[in-house]
Amino acid sequence: MAPTQSKPVALGSAAARAHTIRAIVSQLTSMYLRHRTRISRAVYIALFVGLVNRIRSFILDQRRASAREAAQRAEHGGTRSIPEGDAADKSKKVGLNREFLRSLVRLLRIVLPGWRTKEMGLLISHSFFLVLRTLISVKVAAMDGAIVKALVKGNGREFLMRIMWWMLLALPATFTNSMLAYHQAELALKYRTRLTQHIHDKYLSQLTFYGLTALDDRIKNPDQLIAVDVTKFSSSLAELYSNLAKPLLDMTIYTIQLSRSVGGEGVLFMSFLIQLSSNVMRALTPPFGKFVADETRLEGEYRFQHSRLIDHSEEVALYAGHAAEKDTLDKGYFTMIKMINYHLRMRFYHGFMEDYVVKYFWGALGLLLCSVPVFVKLPGHVVASMGDRTESFVTNRRLLVSASDAFGRITGSYREVMELAGYTSRVSSLLQVMDDVQAGRFSKKLVSSSGTEGNAAVLRGRGKVIESKDIRFIDVPIISPNGDVLVRALSFSLQQGDHLLVVGPNGCGKSSMFRILGGLWPVYGGTVHKPPFSDIFYIPQRPYLSKGSLRQQVIYPDGVRTMQAKGVTDADLLAILRALSLEHLVDVSPDGWDTETEWREAVSGGVQQRLAMARLFYHRPRYAILDECTSSVPLETEKVMYDTAKQLGITLMTVSHRRSLWKYHTHILQFDGQGHYVFTKLDAGRRLRLEDEKEDLEVLLRGVPEIERRIKELSAE
């Protein structure tokens, strides 16, 4: 009987414990409801304090990082040499890091230079319509609830009136949406214009465009960066503001409205679950910023390969290299496609996860939250009828859907921010390299045949450039493009009127010296006295013919207004062409001086060289560098060119092996290709006699083996 009696006792004990638990829960609930307002305020204050503390920690981290960088710069003397091959930049991670924020702030200062600019006015107007769109959405949600309430009540008149008001509200709503789309597109265009103008100003000043391609290896395709990446960055930045500012505003307003309807605790708990799931999604999100940077880089390289084939089409055709070039293009294309396919797979997996979490998991949480006023009696909330319940549920559901959509856009904006980080990294790297080039800091991979250990120190050095009337080199090293030190210390002086002939084998330093003289290359050591850039004119073997009229070919780089300001007329230009036997170009051209065509294809190499000489006669500089510029013209025309140039008072500096040019020069600079040189006065007549004698002796020497053989034959007989 004892076991039988213990069972009711145990059941009674369990019932007592359950009753006690219910009493405790009821007591805690009633206590919570009495102090609900205070508890909510305490939670909100704690969240605000936590947010402030998080922002404070972030700012302190930035300051500590800046202090560390400043200490490192001070330790290295304020300057540093760029690592070879830019290994540091290649290992730079594209993502939401301090480098991205710094680069983005720099670009924002360019596209938004001040408060009184059109861009800022457009941004403020855009922000106004964003706020207006959110307020309209709240009103639309309330009207949806009222329409459904009238439908549930069966009140047709009220239902039709609500529909009419809803249609009237659609007018400002649709206008606001159209204005938002217009503002976003206009902002992207304004950003692109500002950034492009800034890049053009830097790219086409201080010969940056030349240094970027000839003296630095970090930027392989500046045309891709300027024409494509800047556009994508501008569009991404404009879209990000709209896609990030509006969801944040929506989240704030919708959360406040939901807190009034269903209670702040439910919203807070739901926000906690959403934040937790968002952190999981963020941890599983692929590096979209790196994806964008890699895709853009490979697309640029593929485009550059096509441009290279177009530029060298004649050489490739002569070598019958189409098969090899096809392999190169196919390799570049399929490398790009392989990378894009991998990125598409990653985006597919991420899109599946994001769609499920945002639409369904968060949607289920939203339904639970909207059901709170129906199943739980909240203080201050009185539901009188089924229509009121329906109206409350529909309104809350609409607000929740909008809030969920806003949060989904915020979560999706993480991918957009990562893509923006990729574009920001590309554009910012272009600006940084241009700054380095303008400051004389270059990064070029050295492939010197004699080793680069000793040459690197020479390349890091810098000499002095002093503006003067004459030309003088004092212990200036001559460096080849690949890092070879061709001449350790070049010294010579040249006064105006001293015409210089430069000779030597290929790769001995002739072109490098003229690049230093023309300001294209930095002075790696010693001292260079030279006239200003405007007093030196350079004519290469294959002259550059610009896109424009026949007149512009002669006066380049001047424009028509500059020509007229100098007092030069078309008759003066015609006299120049007549001296070079080019007056027929004006007669045969359909529009005379205003004829525009692709002049490089329209005229022969000899005519191109004569046009370049006409350009020299028009500008009349103090010094002219002539680099094999008469190789395609007959001797009679060559004589006219040099005689006319000397009559105009132009000091000539010629690179040529033609003996016919010796008589036009007074000095000679001869390189031997072994690091040595000779600079002396040139006696053209004596040098010609010596060269003739040298050739006669070489002919005799070539006959010596035959004479020796014959002597041996005669001795044997």
ZAMARGU-4260 file (C-alpha; in steps of 0.2 Angstrom, whole numbers, plus 5000, padded with zeros to 4 digits):
<rodrens>
0) 5000/5000/5000 | 5015/5012/5003 | 5019/5013/4984 | 5000/5016/4980 | 4999/5030/4992
5) 5015/5039/4986 | 5009/5042/4969 | 4996/5054/4973 | 5008/5063/4984 | 5021/5064/4970
10) 5007/5071/4958 | 5002/5084/4971 | 5020/5089/4973 | 5022/5091/4954 | 5006/5101/4953
15) 5012/5112/4968 | 5028/5116/4959 | 5019/5120/4943 | 5008/5131/4952 | 5022/5140/4960
20) 5031/5142/4943 | 5015/5149/4936 | 5014/5161/4950 | 5032/5167/4949 | 5030/5169/4930
25) 5013/5179/4933 | 5022/5189/4946 | 5037/5193/4935 | 5025/5197/4920 | 5014/5209/4931
30) 5030/5217/4938 | 5037/5219/4920 | 5021/5226/4913 | 5021/5239/4928 | 5039/5244/4924
35) 5038/5241/4905 | 5042/5259/4900 | 5057/5260/4912 | 5064/5244/4906 | 5062/5249/4888
40) 5071/5265/4891 | 5085/5256/4900 | 5087/5244/4885 | 5087/5258/4873 | 5100/5268/4883
45) 5111/5253/4885 | 5110/5250/4866 | 5114/5268/4863 | 5129/5268/4875 | 5136/5252/4867
50) 5135/5260/4849 | 5144/5276/4856 | 5157/5265/4864 | 5159/5255/4848 | 5161/5271/4837
55) 5174/5278/4851 | 5184/5262/4850 | 5184/5263/4831 | 5191/5281/4831 | 5204/5276/4844
60) 5210/5262/4833 | 5211/5274/4818 | 5221/5286/4828 | 5233/5273/4835 | 5236/5266/4817
65) 5239/5284/4811 | 5252/5287/4825 | 5261/5270/4820 | 5262/5275/4802 | 5268/5293/4807
70) 5282/5285/4818 | 5287/5273/4804 | 5288/5288/4792 | 5299/5297/4804 | 5310/5282/4806
75) 5313/5281/4788 | 5317/5299/4786 | 5300/5304/4779 | 5303/5296/4762 | 5305/5278/4756
80) 5309/5270/4740 | 5295/5260/4731 | 5298/5242/4733 | 5303/5233/4717 | 5289/5226/4707
85) 5277/5235/4720 | 5276/5219/4730 | 5268/5228/4744 | 5254/5234/4733 | 5251/5217/4725
90) 5249/5209/4742 | 5237/5223/4748 | 5220/5215/4752 | 5204/5223/4745 | 5191/5224/4758
95) 5182/5234/4771 | 5198/5240/4780 | 5207/5256/4785 | 5215/5257/4768 | 5198/5257/4759
100) 5191/5270/4771 | 5206/5281/4768 | 5205/5279/4749 | 5186/5282/4749 | 5188/5298/4759
105) 5201/5304/4747 | 5190/5301/4732 | 5175/5309/4741 | 5185/5325/4743 | 5187/5325/4724
110) 5169/5321/4719 | 5162/5332/4733 | 5174/5346/4735 | 5163/5358/4745 | 5146/5362/4752
115) 5142/5375/4738 | 5145/5364/4724 | 5131/5357/4712 | 5135/5339/4718 | 5132/5343/4736
120) 5115/5352/4731 | 5110/5337/4721 | 5115/5326/4736 | 5104/5336/4748 | 5090/5336/4736
125) 5092/5317/4734 | 5092/5315/4753 | 5076/5325/4754 | 5067/5314/4742 | 5073/5299/4751
130) 5065/5305/4767 | 5049/5309/4758 | 5049/5292/4750 | 5050/5284/4768 | 5036/5295/4775
135) 5025/5291/4760 | 5029/5272/4763 | 5023/5274/4781 | 5007/5282/4775 | 5004/5269/4762
140) 5006/5255/4775 | 4993/5264/4786 | 4981/5266/4771 | 4983/5248/4766 | 4977/5243/4784
145) 4962/5255/4782 | 4957/5248/4765 | 4957/5230/4772 | 4948/5235/4787 | 4934/5243/4777
150) 4934/5227/4766 | 4932/5216/4782 | 4918/5227/4788 | 4909/5226/4772 | 4908/5245/4770
155) 4908/5248/4752 | 4908/5267/4753 | 4922/5268/4764 | 4932/5256/4754 | 4930/5266/4738
160) 4935/5282/4747 | 4951/5273/4754 | 4955/5267/4736 | 4953/5285/4729 | 4964/5292/4743
165) 4977/5278/4739 | 4977/5283/4721 | 4980/5301/4725 | 4994/5296/4736 | 5002/5287/4722
170) 5005/5303/4712 | 5018/5310/4724 | 5025/5292/4727 | 5028/5289/4709 | 5035/5307/4706
175) 5047/5304/4721 | 5053/5287/4714 | 5056/5295/4697 | 5066/5309/4706 | 5076/5297/4715
180) 5081/5287/4700 | 5085/5304/4691 | 5096/5310/4705 | 5105/5294/4706 | 5110/5294/4688
185) 5114/5312/4689 | 5125/5310/4704 | 5134/5296/4695 | 5137/5307/4680 | 5143/5322/4691
190) 5155/5310/4701 | 5162/5304/4685 | 5165/5321/4678 | 5174/5328/4693 | 5185/5312/4695
195) 5189/5312/4676 | 5193/5330/4676 | 5205/5328/4691 | 5213/5313/4683 | 5215/5321/4667
200) 5223/5336/4676 | 5236/5325/4684 | 5238/5313/4670 | 5242/5326/4657 | 5253/5337/4668
205) 5272/5336/4672 | 5273/5322/4659 | 5264/5310/4671 | 5257/5300/4656 | 5274/5296/4650
210) 5281/5292/4667 | 5267/5281/4671 | 5270/5270/4656 | 5289/5271/4653 | 5296/5273/4671
215) 5284/5264/4682 | 5277/5246/4681 | 5263/5247/4693 | 5249/5253/4681 | 5248/5241/4666
220) 5232/5249/4658 | 5229/5267/4663 | 5216/5268/4649 | 5206/5255/4656 | 5206/5263/4673
225) 5202/5280/4667 | 5188/5275/4654 | 5180/5261/4663 | 5185/5259/4681 | 5181/5278/4685
230) 5163/5275/4677 | 5160/5260/4688 | 5166/5268/4703 | 5155/5283/4701 | 5140/5272/4697
235) 5143/5261/4712 | 5146/5276/4724 | 5129/5284/4718 | 5120/5268/4720 | 5128/5264/4737
240) 5122/5280/4744 | 5104/5277/4738 | 5104/5259/4743 | 5112/5262/4760 | 5104/5279/4766
245) 5086/5274/4762 | 5086/5257/4770 | 5094/5264/4786 | 5081/5278/4786 | 5067/5265/4783
250) 5074/5254/4797 | 5074/5268/4809 | 5056/5275/4805 | 5048/5257/4803 | 5056/5251/4819
255) 5049/5266/4828 | 5032/5263/4821 | 5032/5244/4825 | 5038/5248/4842 | 5022/5258/4845
260) 5011/5244/4838 | 5019/5228/4844 | 5030/5234/4858 | 5049/5237/4858 | 5054/5221/4866
265) 5047/5210/4852 | 5056/5222/4839 | 5072/5221/4850 | 5072/5202/4851 | 5068/5200/4832
270) 5083/5212/4829 | 5094/5202/4839 | 5090/5186/4829 | 5092/5196/4813 | 5108/5203/4818
275) 5114/5185/4823 | 5109/5178/4806 | 5117/5193/4797 | 5134/5190/4806 | 5133/5172/4800
280) 5129/5177/4782 | 5143/5190/4783 | 5155/5177/4789 | 5150/5166/4774 | 5150/5180/4761
285) 5164/5178/4748 | 5176/5193/4745 | 5166/5202/4732 | 5178/5217/4732 | 5193/5206/4727
290) 5181/5197/4714 | 5178/5214/4706 | 5196/5220/4707 | 5202/5203/4699 | 5188/5204/4685
295) 5192/5222/4681 | 5211/5218/4680 | 5209/5203/4669 | 5197/5213/4657 | 5210/5227/4656
300) 5224/5215/4652 | 5213/5206/4639 | 5208/5223/4631 | 5227/5229/4632 | 5232/5213/4622
305) 5219/5218/4608 | 5226/5236/4608 | 5244/5229/4607 | 5239/5218/4592 | 5231/5233/4583
310) 5247/5244/4587 | 5259/5231/4580 | 5247/5223/4567 | 5260/5226/4553 | 5274/5218/4562
315) 5264/5203/4567 | 5258/5201/4549 | 5276/5202/4542 | 5281/5188/4554 | 5265/5178/4551
320) 5262/5178/4570 | 5244/5177/4569 | 5244/5160/4577 | 5255/5165/4591 | 5244/5180/4594
325) 5228/5170/4594 | 5235/5159/4607 | 5240/5174/4618 | 5222/5181/4616 | 5214/5165/4619
330) 5224/5162/4635 | 5220/5180/4641 | 5201/5177/4637 | 5199/5160/4645 | 5209/5165/4660
335) 5196/5179/4662 | 5181/5168/4659 | 5188/5155/4671 | 5189/5168/4685 | 5172/5175/4680
340) 5164/5158/4681 | 5171/5154/4698 | 5164/5171/4704 | 5147/5167/4697 | 5147/5151/4706
345) 5151/5160/4723 | 5138/5173/4719 | 5125/5159/4716 | 5128/5150/4733 | 5128/5167/4742
350) 5112/5172/4733 | 5104/5156/4738 | 5108/5158/4756 | 5104/5177/4756 | 5087/5174/4748
355) 5082/5160/4760 | 5087/5170/4776 | 5080/5187/4770 | 5064/5182/4762 | 5059/5166/4772
360) 5068/5165/4789 | 5066/5184/4792 | 5048/5183/4785 | 5043/5170/4798 | 5050/5180/4812
365) 5040/5195/4805 | 5024/5185/4806 | 5027/5180/4824 | 5030/5198/4828 | 5014/5204/4819
370) 5004/5191/4829 | 5009/5198/4846 | 4995/5211/4847 | 4982/5197/4842 | 4988/5184/4855
375) 4996/5195/4868 | 4987/5209/4877 | 4999/5224/4878 | 4996/5238/4890 | 4989/5253/4881
380) 4983/5243/4866 | 4964/5241/4865 | 4957/5230/4850 | 4939/5233/4849 | 4934/5222/4834
385) 4939/5210/4821 | 4941/5225/4808 | 4953/5234/4820 | 4963/5218/4822 | 4964/5216/4804
390) 4969/5234/4801 | 4983/5232/4814 | 4989/5216/4807 | 4990/5222/4789 | 4998/5239/4794
395) 5011/5230/4804 | 5014/5217/4791 | 5016/5230/4778 | 5029/5240/4789 | 5037/5224/4793
400) 5039/5219/4775 | 5046/5236/4771 | 5058/5235/4786 | 5063/5217/4781 | 5066/5223/4764
405) 5076/5238/4770 | 5087/5226/4781 | 5089/5215/4766 | 5095/5229/4756 | 5107/5234/4770
410) 5114/5216/4770 | 5115/5216/4752 | 5124/5232/4752 | 5138/5223/4760 | 5141/5215/4743
415) 5139/5232/4735 | 5152/5240/4747 | 5164/5226/4743 | 5162/5229/4725 | 5164/5248/4728
420) 5180/5243/4738 | 5187/5235/4722 | 5184/5250/4711 | 5190/5261/4725 | 5206/5251/4726
425) 5209/5252/4707 | 5205/5271/4705 | 5215/5275/4721 | 5230/5265/4716 | 5230/5276/4699
430) 5230/5292/4709 | 5243/5286/4721 | 5255/5280/4707 | 5252/5297/4698 | 5257/5306/4714
435) 5273/5295/4716 | 5277/5298/4697 | 5275/5317/4699 | 5286/5316/4715 | 5300/5307/4706
440) 5296/5290/4715 | 5296/5276/4703 | 5294/5257/4704 | 5301/5248/4689 | 5307/5230/4689
445) 5325/5229/4684 | 5331/5216/4671 | 5349/5223/4669 | 5361/5211/4661 | 5375/5215/4673
450) 5364/5213/4689 | 5354/5226/4698 | 5362/5226/4715 | 5373/5240/4712 | 5362/5249/4700
455) 5347/5250/4712 | 5357/5262/4723 | 5360/5273/4708 | 5342/5273/4702 | 5337/5278/4720
460) 5348/5293/4719 | 5343/5310/4712 | 5354/5324/4704 | 5351/5343/4702 | 5343/5351/4687
465) 5347/5370/4685 | 5339/5380/4672 | 5351/5390/4661 | 5354/5397/4644 | 5367/5383/4639
470) 5368/5364/4641 | 5380/5357/4653 | 5381/5339/4660 | 5392/5337/4676 | 5395/5319/4681
475) 5377/5313/4676 | 5375/5294/4675 | 5366/5288/4659 | 5354/5274/4663 | 5345/5262/4651
480) 5326/5258/4653 | 5330/5241/4660 | 5342/5247/4673 | 5359/5246/4665 | 5371/5260/4669
485) 5377/5264/4652 | 5389/5278/4657 | 5394/5281/4675 | 5397/5300/4674 | 5394/5310/4658
490) 5401/5327/4657 | 5401/5340/4643 | 5395/5357/4639 | 5387/5365/4624 | 5383/5383/4621
495) 5370/5390/4609 | 5376/5389/4592 | 5387/5374/4595 | 5379/5360/4585 | 5382/5343/4592
500) 5382/5326/4583 | 5379/5311/4594 | 5385/5294/4587 | 5388/5277/4594 | 5381/5259/4594
505) 5363/5254/4598 | 5360/5254/4617 | 5375/5265/4621 | 5365/5279/4630 | 5361/5292/4616
510) 5342/5291/4618 | 5343/5290/4637 | 5354/5306/4637 | 5341/5316/4626 | 5327/5309/4637
515) 5335/5317/4652 | 5338/5333/4643 | 5320/5334/4637 | 5314/5331/4655 | 5306/5314/4652
520) 5318/5305/4664 | 5324/5310/4681 | 5342/5315/4684 | 5349/5300/4694 | 5365/5310/4699
525) 5376/5324/4696 | 5370/5341/4689 | 5362/5346/4673 | 5361/5363/4667 | 5348/5365/4653
530) 5336/5378/4646 | 5317/5377/4650 | 5307/5363/4642 | 5299/5376/4629 | 5316/5380/4622
535) 5319/5362/4617 | 5311/5353/4602 | 5312/5335/4599 | 5309/5326/4582 | 5310/5307/4582
540) 5313/5296/4567 | 5295/5292/4565 | 5286/5309/4570 | 5270/5310/4579 | 5255/5316/4568
545) 5241/5321/4578 | 5222/5319/4574 | 5216/5335/4566 | 5218/5347/4551 | 5234/5349/4540
550) 5236/5366/4549 | 5237/5357/4566 | 5250/5345/4559 | 5262/5360/4557 | 5258/5370/4572
555) 5256/5355/4585 | 5255/5357/4600 | 5248/5375/4597 | 5230/5378/4593 | 5224/5390/4580
560) 5221/5404/4593 | 5239/5402/4599 | 5245/5403/4581 | 5236/5419/4578 | 5242/5426/4594
565) 5260/5423/4588 | 5256/5433/4572 | 5258/5418/4561 | 5246/5417/4546 | 5242/5403/4534
570) 5253/5412/4521 | 5268/5410/4533 | 5264/5391/4535 | 5263/5389/4516 | 5280/5397/4514
575) 5287/5384/4527 | 5279/5370/4517 | 5286/5378/4500 | 5303/5377/4507 | 5301/5359/4510
580) 5292/5355/4494 | 5276/5351/4503 | 5265/5365/4496 | 5256/5352/4486 | 5247/5345/4502
585) 5237/5361/4503 | 5232/5360/4484 | 5227/5342/4483 | 5218/5342/4500 | 5199/5345/4497
590) 5198/5358/4511 | 5215/5365/4510 | 5222/5369/4527 | 5206/5362/4536 | 5207/5345/4529
595) 5206/5331/4542 | 5212/5314/4539 | 5223/5300/4547 | 5239/5308/4541 | 5250/5294/4547
600) 5241/5283/4534 | 5239/5296/4521 | 5257/5302/4518 | 5273/5292/4516 | 5287/5291/4529
605) 5297/5305/4520 | 5283/5317/4519 | 5280/5314/4538 | 5298/5318/4542 | 5297/5334/4531
610) 5281/5339/4541 | 5290/5336/4557 | 5303/5348/4551 | 5290/5361/4546 | 5284/5360/4563
615) 5301/5364/4569 | 5303/5379/4558 | 5286/5385/4564 | 5291/5384/4583 | 5309/5390/4581
620) 5315/5384/4597 | 5333/5387/4604 | 5338/5369/4603 | 5332/5355/4592 | 5335/5336/4595
625) 5335/5327/4579 | 5334/5308/4581 | 5337/5300/4564 | 5324/5312/4557 | 5331/5313/4539
630) 5332/5294/4536 | 5318/5294/4523 | 5322/5310/4514 | 5334/5313/4499 | 5351/5322/4502
635) 5344/5338/4493 | 5330/5339/4505 | 5341/5335/4520 | 5352/5350/4515 | 5337/5362/4514
640) 5332/5356/4531 | 5348/5358/4540 | 5353/5375/4531 | 5335/5382/4535 | 5336/5377/4553
645) 5353/5385/4556 | 5347/5401/4547 | 5333/5402/4560 | 5346/5401/4574 | 5341/5384/4580
650) 5355/5374/4589 | 5355/5356/4582 | 5358/5341/4592 | 5358/5326/4580 | 5358/5307/4582
655) 5363/5300/4565 | 5376/5289/4556 | 5374/5298/4540 | 5391/5306/4534 | 5382/5319/4525
660) 5377/5327/4541 | 5394/5330/4548 | 5397/5346/4540 | 5382/5354/4549 | 5389/5351/4566
665) 5403/5359/4576 | 5405/5346/4591 | 5404/5327/4592 | 5399/5316/4607 | 5404/5298/4603
670) 5399/5283/4614 | 5409/5266/4612 | 5395/5256/4620 | 5407/5250/4634 | 5403/5265/4646
675) 5416/5277/4639 | 5414/5292/4628 | 5423/5306/4619 | 5417/5324/4618 | 5427/5335/4606
680) 5426/5348/4592 | 5421/5341/4575 | 5432/5345/4560 | 5420/5338/4546 | 5433/5339/4532
685) 5447/5331/4542 | 5435/5317/4549 | 5429/5313/4531 | 5447/5311/4525 | 5451/5300/4540
690) 5435/5290/4537 | 5440/5288/4519 | 5457/5283/4523 | 5450/5270/4536 | 5439/5263/4523
695) 5453/5261/4511 | 5464/5252/4524 | 5449/5241/4529 | 5448/5236/4510 | 5466/5232/4510
700) 5465/5222/4526 | 5451/5211/4519 | 5463/5207/4505 | 5477/5201/4516 | 5472/5183/4519
705) 5470/5181/4500 | 5488/5188/4497 | 5495/5177/4511 | 5487/5162/4503 | 5494/5166/4486
710) 5511/5168/4494 | 5510/5151/4502 | 5506/5144/4485 | 5520/5152/4476 | 5532/5147/4490
715) 5526/5129/4488 | 5530/5129/4469
</rodrens>
